[in-house]
Amino acid sequence: MDIELFNYYLPEELIAQSPADKRDNSRLLVINKSKQTHEDKHFYDIIDYLQPGDVLVRNNTKVLPVRLFASKKDTNAHVEVLFLKEIRPDTYECLCGNAKVIKVGTILNFSAKLKGECLEVKDEGLRIIHFLYQGIFVEILEAIGHMPLPPYIKKQLVGNDRYQTVYAKKAGSAAAPTAGFHFTEELFQKLTKKGVEILDVTLHIGLDTFRPVKVKDTKDHHMHSEYYEISEEVANALNKAKQESRRIIAVGTTATRTLEANMSKYGHFKAAKENTDIFIYPGYTFKAIDALITNFHLPKSTLVMLVSAFMGREFTLSCYKHAVNEGYRFFSFGDACYIY
């Protein structure tokens, strides 16, 4: 498909630069995809649309402050380094600014306690870097690192916790699963009390969050693989829900990709610790999820393609046009959709 089919008009002022004052006070566009209707609500109204027996699946990945600044040892040239994924202990694939100065053997000084050596040069600003440090690696990152905010967010965060879900647990992502930003602990308590089952999977979000689709046709776009985990307990609970015809509702496109990749590969939910490069766009038949909670995504992105696959391209763009006209906030810190 021509990626221009997934383009839409978005005024720059609707790109949210900061999170809502209270997580669940963001707006919610409730979309019935079979009736092709929508309602303007607030996120705390989500409880009215979830039913006893529903299964809500979250991505519990945790974002580390992996945007770091370094100087090249011999020339003091400044370099920005963004960790994307761990290749092996203390060795990461990184996206680098001013990458042309980083060659094999280049030593980078991040702080008195952290240095890096380039082991491999890859395309598109990617480098494999081995890190040498004194102390505990995660504590060093917490001390000197910055949250890897998307490039369309120009404002600095007051606190790193707002680029994190309240249920973030397993560190490893280069970006946050932003659909989860709208949930509070209180809202989860209310959902549990109502009889909604809440399950966690893990998908560590990587390079494609930062990569625009550069090809003209979807068939030429290749998704980089991302690591995911589904536990035996969660797989059994999901299979039980399917057998009992209970709805599985994904919180975000990353939870969706995890569940769809697993179901597509095995024909049922199976415990796994593996990589997926699943690319979902119109023509894909959904096998795992029945409903989706997600934010409003970038024009021509793989994420808006996934949503279009779930509810139809034309209806998706119609809903996005309504959101623009009503002044909804877009992208990572923006408002949400519930599509059922």
N, C-alpha and C positions, 0 to 999 in steps of 0.2 A: 504494500500500500504506500502511496505517496505521503510522506510525513506532513505535507502541507494540509492534508485532510484533518490534521489534529491541531491546527493553528486556531487562535482566537484573539480577539482584541482585549487587551488588559491595560487600563491606565496605570501608570507607574505608582500613583498615590495609593492604590489598593494593595500594594505589596507590603505586608505587615513588617514593621521594623522592630517591634518588641512584642512580647507575649501579652495576653489579656491580664488585667490586674488580678483576677481570680480565674483559675484554670477553667472551671466549668461554666463561666459566664460568657464564653465565646458563643458566637451564633452557630446554629445548626440548620442546614437545609435538609429536611427529611424528604426522601425521594422514593416513591413507589414506582418501580421500574416496569411492572406489568400494566398498571393503569396509566403510566406516564403522567403522573401528577407530582407536585411538590408543595411543601409547607415550610414557612419561615418560623423557626423556633430558636430556643437557646439550648446549649449542650446539656444543661441539667435536666431538660425534658426527655433525654434519651431513655430514662427509666420507664416512661410511658409506652415506649415502643418495643421494649424487650419483655419477653414472656417467661413465666416459670418453665424450666426445662431447657431454655436456650443455653448454648455454650459460647462463651465469649473468649476468644483466643488472642492473647497479647504477645508481643515480642519483648522479652525482658532484657534485651541487650543494653549495655551501659556504655556511654560515650566517655572516653578519656580525653583530657585536654591535650590533644596530640598535634596541635599547630604550634611549632617551635621555630625560633629564629637562631641562626648560627652564623659564625664567621669562618671563612676558609683559612686554614692554618697558615699557609705561606703568603697569602695576599691580603687577608682580612676582608675579602669580598663578602658582602652580606647575602645570606641565603635563607629562604623560607622553606621549611620542611613540614609536610603533612603526612603523618603515618596513615597507611591504608590498611595493611594487614600483616600479621606475623607470618614469616616464612618458616622460621625455626627459632629456637630460643635466642632472644636478643638481636634478631635479624629481621628487618621489616622491609616490605615494599613501601616506598614513599613517593609522594608527588611533590616535586621540587620547583620552587620559583628560582629564576636565574640559573636554571638547570645546566646551561651550557658550560658553566665553570666547574661543574662536578663531574670528574672523570674517575675511572677506576683507580683506586689508591688515594683519592682525595680525602684529607682529614678535616672534619668539621668540629669546631668548638661551640658547644651549646651553653655550657656553664663550667664552673670549676669541677663539678662532679659528673659531667656528662660530655662524652665525645662520640663521634661516629666516623666510620670509614666506609667509603663507597666500594662495594664489591662488584657491582654490575651496572652497566648503563643500558636502559631500555628506552623505547620510544615514548613520545608525548610527555616528556618531563619526568618519567618514572625512573627511580633508582633503587637498587637493593643496598641497604645500609646496615652495617653491623655496629651495634652500640656498645661502648665501654663506659662503665659507670662505677661510682663509689656509693654504696648504700643500697636503698630499696628503690628499684626502678619506678614503680608506680608513685612513690612519694616524691621522687624528683620531678616526674611529669606534673603532678599536682602543684608543685612549687613554681615551676617555670613555664608550664604550658598554657596555651589559650584554647578555648573551645573552637572547634573547626566549623564556624558558622558558614553557611552558604554565601557565595559572593554577592547575592542581591540584598543581603542584610548589611547595612552600612554602620549601624549603631553597635557599640560595645554593650555586652550584657552587664547588668549590675551584679548579678550572681550567677555562677555556672549552673546552679541547680535548675534554672528555668529552661536550659537546653538539655533537659533530662526528664524522663517520665518518673512518676512517683514510685513505680515498681521496677525501675532499672536495677539489675542485679549482676549480670555477667559481663564484665568488661571486655571490649574488643571492637567497638564500632568506630568508624570515621565520621559518622553522622547519626542523628537521633531518629527513632521511629516516631515522627512528629504527630501522627494521628492520636497517639497516646497522651500527648500533652494536656488534653482537655479533661482527663480523668483525675479525680481527687480520691483520697482514701475514704472519705465520707460517702462518695458516690459508689465506690465498690462495696462498701458495707450495705448500702441500701439495695444494690443489685443482688448481693448474696442473700439478703433477708427476703427478697422477692422470689428467690429460687433459681436465679441465674448461676450457672456453673462457670467458674473462671479458671482458665488453664493458661499456662505459660509455655511458649516455645522460644527458641533463640535463633536469630539470624543476625550475624555481624555485617553491618552495612558498609559497603566498600566503594570502589572507584566510580561506579555508574551514577552515584548520587551527584558527582561533580562533573560528569562527562555529558555534554549535550549530544543529541543525535545528529551526527554530521553527514550521514548519507541521505539520499533522496528517497530511498525505498526501504521499507521495514525489513525486507528479506536480506538486505546487506548489512544490517546492524547486528553486531555481536555483543551480547551481554558478558561482562566479566563475571567469573564465578564468585560466589559468596558462601561462607561456611554457615551451616545451620545444624541445630540439634533438636530432636524430639525424643523425650524420655519414654521408657516403656509404659510408665503410668499414664502419661498424657496420650500416647497412642491408643492404649486400651480404652480410655475414657472417650476419645474421639470416635473410635469404632463402635462403641456402645451407643453413642448419640446417633450415629448413622443408622444403626440397626433399629433404633426406636423412632426414627424419622423426626428427631429433634434438630432444630436449626443450629448451624455452626456459623458464628458471626466473627469475622476477622477484624481486629483492630489494626488497620493500616495495610498498605500494599506489601510490606515486608512479611507480615504474618500470612497474608494471602499467598505470596510466592512460596513461602515455606510449606504451607499445607498443600498447595496445588502441585508443587514439585514432588513432594513425598507421595501423594495419591497417584499422580501420573506415572511414577516410576514403579510402584508396587501394587497398585490396584486396590489398596486399602492403606490405612495409616500404620506405619511401622516405625519402631524406634530406630533412630539413625543419628550418626554424627558424620556429616559429609558435606560436599559442596554442591551448589546448584547454579546453573546459568540460565534458568528458565526465563523465557521472554514471552510475555502474555500480551497479545494485541488482537483486534477483532478477527473472528474466525475460530478463536480458541473456545473449547467447550469446558466450562467449569465443572470440576468433579468433587471438590472438597467443600467449598464454602456456599452458604445460602444468603448471606448478607454481608455488607462491608461498611465500616466506619473509616473515613479517610478525609484528608484535607483537600483543598483546591490546588491543582498541580500546574507546573509550568507548561506553556504552549509547546507542542511538538515533543514533549518528553515521553519516555517509556511509561511513566506513571499515568499520564492522561490516556495513553493507549490502553493500559490495563483497565482503567475505569470504563473506557469506551467498549472494551470487550465484554465487560460485565453488564452494562446497561444500554448499549447501543451508541454508536458514534454521534448520530444526529441528536439524539435525546440528551446525551452528555453535553454537547456544545450548546444546546438550548438551555440546559440548567445552568451552565457556566455564564451564559449571557444574562440570565435572570440574576445570578449572584453579582455580576458586574453592575447591573442596573440598580440593584438594591444596596450597593456599597459594602458587600461582604469583603472581609480581609483575606488575602490570598497567601499561599505558600506556607513555609515552616511554622511561623508564628500566627498564621491566619485562622480562619474559621473552618468548620467541618461539615461534612455530608454524612448522612446515614442512608444507605441505599439498600432497599429490601424488596 
